[in-house]
Amino acid sequence: MTDFNNNINIKDIQDNNPEDFYKNFKEKLIDVENFPTIYTFKFIVKTDSDKGDQVKALFTHPSAKFSEKASSGGKYTSISVENFVNNADEVIDYYKKVAEIPDVMML
């Protein structure tokens, strides 16, 4: 089970080189998570777009559970996805796929 006190926030790993970013992120994932695990992914999309549906379509594992919460002004929606992953590489693969969708903020 995930230790919520040690969660990694993707926006906290800043690097201008995408390969270095993912290398650092993988190292942090391996340090913090016990794989295989149910990993929680978090994203923010504009409420009036289809971006949320595009994000959710990437998570096809039967374990995928989605929750959504609208911002106080209703302009944005946060999407949390709990999804089974075998290792840090799978987590990174999901983030890379989501990164291809324009205007999605990854947390």
N, C-alpha and C positions, 0 to 999 in steps of 0.2 A: 504494500500500500504506500502511496505517496506521502512523504512527510511535508506537510504544507508549510512548515517553517523554513524549509530549504528550497522552495520552488525557485526555478530560474525564470527570470523575466527576459524575454528575447530582446527587448529594447535596451536592456542594461549592458548588452554585449555590443559595443560600438567598434566598428572597424571599417575602413574604407575599402578593403580588399575582401570581396565576398568569400573567397576560399579560406582566408585567415579567419573570417567571422565564423564560418561553419566549423572549422577545425577547433576554434576556441569553444564554440557552443557544444560541440560533441564532447570535449573534455569535461566541461561543466556538467553535462547530462550524466556522463558516466560516474562522476564524483557524487552526484546528488541522488540519482534514481537507482532503483534496484530492478533491473530488467529480467524477464518480461514484466510489464506493468500496464495498468490503465493510466494513460497520460492525458492530462487536461490541456487542450489547446484553446487559446482565446484570441478572438478577432473582433474588430469593429468595422462596421460597414454603414453606408448611408441607408437610412430606412427606406427611402423611395427608389431603391435600385434592386436589381436582381443579383447583386454580388453575394448576398447571404446564401441564396440558393446555389450559386456556383461553388461557394466554399463547402457547403454541406454535401454537395454531389461528389466531392473528392473522398469523403469518408464512407467507404462502402463496407467496412468490416461489420459483421453482425453485432459487435459490442457497442457500436457508435451510439452515443446518447447526446442529444442536442438540447441546449437551453438558450433562450434569448431574453434580453432585457432591453427595453427602449430607454434612451437617455431622457432626462427630465424634460427637455424641450421636444422630444420626439423625432429629432433630426437624424439621430444615429441609433444603431442597434448593436449591442454587444452579443456575440455568439460564443458560447462555450461548448466545446466538443470533448467528451470523454471517450477515448478510443484505445483499444488494446494495441500495444506495440511490443515487438520482440526485443528491440535494441535501439540505441541512440541513432543509428543510421536511418531507421524507419521514421523517427521523429523528424529528423532533418529532411527526409524525402517529402514528408507531408508539408513542411514549411516551404520547401522549394516549389512545390506544386501551387500552393496558395499564393506565393510571391508572384506567380505569373498572372494572377488576376489583378488588374489595375484597381487602385483606390481601396484596397483592403489593408487596414492597419493590423499588424500582428503584435500581440502583447506577450 
